């Protein structure tokens, strides 16, 4: 993984002060018991590479902080960092059972010297949970989250997910910031 991403990540972690002890326990779990540091951000789209999930999460956090400073300075840096780093935590899967697996070429692809159709595939051995729900499930074992933070994580995909329709027009500012920072990162920064 790129040292620059790790340095940016380290700097973001210093912005969590009020819940530092809980956050540090969560980060220890994420870094040592999940694929947080090595998972791709997707199976075939943005940052579909080793360490892509961390890079994406760092991009989202930094983008969110910039937007927040311009239009919502009353929101804490801590909340922004927490929701940005945790919004896709569910993509790590479960300890010892990652969500994304390296995709192997089929016999036919091997026969003709082609690579696998996508670099990664979903692990079908996991109990199905949406990424945001798994993110909340994993995080709440280590850190307390405010109601607004839960909404931001659960509905961070905004209009791109049909299940989010129930939240439409009820988003709190933190949710809107995360939605935009996530989209900006995925569609502009990581293009």
C-alpha positions as CSV (number, residue, x, y, z in Angstrom):
1,X,0.0,0.0,0.0
2,X,1.1,3.5,-0.8
3,X,2.9,5.2,2.1
4,X,1.2,8.5,1.3
5,X,-2.3,6.9,1.9
6,X,-1.1,5.6,5.3
7,X,0.3,9.0,6.3
8,X,-3.0,10.7,5.3
9,X,-4.9,8.0,7.3
10,X,-2.7,8.5,10.3
11,X,-3.4,12.3,10.2
12,X,-7.2,11.7,10.0
13,X,-7.1,9.4,13.1
14,X,-5.6,12.3,15.2
15,X,-8.9,14.3,14.7
16,X,-10.9,11.9,16.8
17,X,-10.5,13.2,20.4
18,X,-13.7,12.9,22.4
19,X,-14.1,9.2,21.6
20,X,-10.4,8.5,21.2
21,X,-10.4,5.4,23.5
22,X,-13.4,3.8,21.8
23,X,-12.1,4.8,18.3
24,X,-8.6,3.4,19.0
25,X,-10.2,0.0,20.1
26,X,-12.3,0.0,16.9
27,X,-9.2,0.9,14.7
28,X,-7.2,-1.9,16.4
29,X,-10.0,-4.3,15.5
30,X,-10.3,-3.0,12.0
31,X,-6.5,-3.1,11.3
32,X,-5.7,-6.4,13.0
33,X,-8.8,-8.6,12.6
34,X,-10.3,-7.5,9.3
35,X,-9.2,-6.8,5.7
36,X,-9.5,-3.1,6.3
37,X,-5.9,-2.3,5.2
38,X,-5.9,-4.6,2.2
39,X,-9.5,-4.8,0.8
40,X,-10.4,-3.3,-2.5
41,X,-13.1,-0.6,-2.6
42,X,-15.1,-2.6,-5.2
43,X,-15.0,-5.8,-7.2
44,X,-14.5,-4.0,-10.5
45,X,-15.1,-0.3,-10.3
46,X,-13.4,2.5,-8.3
47,X,-10.1,1.5,-6.6
48,X,-10.5,-2.1,-7.4
49,X,-7.1,-2.9,-6.0
50,X,-5.4,-4.0,-2.8
51,X,-5.8,-1.2,-0.3
52,X,-8.5,0.5,-2.3
53,X,-11.0,0.5,0.5
54,X,-8.6,2.4,2.8
55,X,-7.7,4.8,0.1
56,X,-11.3,5.5,-0.8
57,X,-12.2,6.0,2.9
58,X,-9.3,8.5,3.3
59,X,-10.4,10.3,0.2
60,X,-14.0,10.5,1.5
61,X,-12.9,11.8,4.9
62,X,-10.6,14.5,3.4
63,X,-13.3,15.6,0.9
64,X,-15.9,15.7,3.6
65,X,-13.8,17.9,5.9
66,X,-13.2,20.4,3.0
67,X,-16.9,20.6,2.3
68,X,-17.8,20.8,6.0
69,X,-15.4,23.7,6.5
70,X,-17.1,25.6,3.6
71,X,-20.8,25.0,4.4
72,X,-21.3,23.3,7.7
73,X,-18.5,24.3,10.2
74,X,-20.8,23.5,13.1
75,X,-20.3,19.7,12.4
76,X,-17.3,18.3,14.2
77,X,-14.2,17.1,12.4
78,X,-14.5,14.0,14.7
79,X,-18.0,13.1,13.3
80,X,-16.8,13.6,9.8
81,X,-13.8,11.4,10.2
82,X,-15.7,8.6,12.0
83,X,-18.5,8.4,9.4
84,X,-16.2,8.7,6.5
85,X,-13.8,6.0,7.7
86,X,-16.7,3.7,8.7
87,X,-19.2,4.2,5.9
88,X,-17.8,1.2,3.9
89,X,-16.4,-0.8,6.8
90,X,-18.8,-3.6,5.9
91,X,-16.8,-4.2,2.8
92,X,-14.2,-6.0,5.0
93,X,-16.7,-8.7,5.7
94,X,-16.2,-10.5,9.0
95,X,-13.0,-11.4,10.8
96,X,-11.5,-14.4,9.0
97,X,-14.2,-14.2,6.3
98,X,-13.7,-11.2,3.9
99,X,-16.4,-9.8,1.7
100,X,-14.1,-9.6,-1.4
101,X,-12.1,-12.6,-2.6
102,X,-9.5,-12.6,-5.4
103,X,-11.4,-13.9,-8.5
104,X,-9.7,-16.7,-10.3
105,X,-10.1,-17.2,-14.0
106,X,-12.4,-20.0,-15.2
107,X,-10.9,-23.1,-16.8
108,X,-11.9,-21.7,-20.2
109,X,-10.3,-18.3,-19.4
110,X,-7.1,-20.1,-18.3
111,X,-7.1,-22.2,-21.5
112,X,-7.0,-19.1,-23.7
113,X,-4.7,-17.1,-21.4
114,X,-7.4,-14.6,-20.2
115,X,-7.6,-13.1,-16.8
116,X,-10.7,-13.5,-14.5
117,X,-13.6,-11.4,-15.7
118,X,-13.4,-9.2,-12.6
119,X,-10.4,-8.9,-10.3
120,X,-12.5,-9.7,-7.2
121,X,-15.7,-11.5,-6.4
122,X,-18.2,-11.5,-3.5
123,X,-17.8,-14.0,-0.8
124,X,-21.0,-16.0,-0.9
125,X,-20.2,-17.7,2.5
126,X,-21.0,-14.5,4.3
127,X,-24.5,-14.0,5.8
128,X,-26.0,-11.3,3.6
129,X,-26.0,-7.8,5.1
130,X,-25.8,-4.6,3.1
131,X,-22.5,-2.8,3.4
132,X,-23.9,0.0,5.6
133,X,-25.7,-2.5,8.0
134,X,-22.5,-4.6,8.3
135,X,-20.6,-1.4,8.9
136,X,-22.9,-0.4,11.8
137,X,-22.9,-3.9,13.2
138,X,-19.0,-4.0,13.3
139,X,-18.6,-0.5,14.6
140,X,-21.1,-0.5,17.4
141,X,-19.2,-3.3,19.1
142,X,-16.4,-0.8,19.8
143,X,-17.7,2.8,19.6
144,X,-20.9,4.7,20.4
145,X,-22.3,6.6,17.5
146,X,-24.7,9.5,17.5
147,X,-28.0,9.2,15.8
148,X,-26.9,11.5,13.0
149,X,-23.8,9.4,12.5
150,X,-25.8,6.2,12.2
151,X,-28.1,7.8,9.6
152,X,-25.1,9.1,7.6
153,X,-23.5,5.6,7.5
154,X,-26.7,3.7,6.7
155,X,-27.9,6.1,4.0
156,X,-24.5,7.2,2.6
157,X,-25.3,5.9,-0.9
158,X,-28.2,8.3,-1.2
159,X,-30.3,8.0,-4.3
160,X,-28.2,5.2,-5.8
161,X,-29.8,2.6,-3.5
162,X,-33.6,2.0,-3.7
163,X,-33.7,1.0,0.0
164,X,-32.7,4.6,0.8
165,X,-35.9,6.0,-0.5
166,X,-37.4,6.0,3.0
167,X,-34.8,8.6,4.1
168,X,-35.3,10.9,1.1
169,X,-35.9,14.5,2.3
170,X,-35.2,13.5,5.9
171,X,-31.4,13.5,5.7
172,X,-29.5,15.4,8.3
173,X,-26.6,17.6,7.2
174,X,-24.0,15.0,8.1
175,X,-25.7,12.5,5.8
176,X,-25.7,14.9,2.9
177,X,-22.1,15.7,3.4
178,X,-21.1,12.1,3.5
179,X,-23.2,11.3,0.4
180,X,-21.6,14.1,-1.6
181,X,-18.0,13.4,-0.4
182,X,-18.5,9.7,-1.2
183,X,-19.8,10.5,-4.7
184,X,-17.1,13.1,-5.4
185,X,-14.4,10.7,-4.3
186,X,-15.7,7.7,-6.3
187,X,-16.7,9.6,-9.5
188,X,-14.1,12.4,-9.6
189,X,-11.0,11.8,-7.4
190,X,-10.8,8.1,-8.1
191,X,-11.9,8.1,-11.7
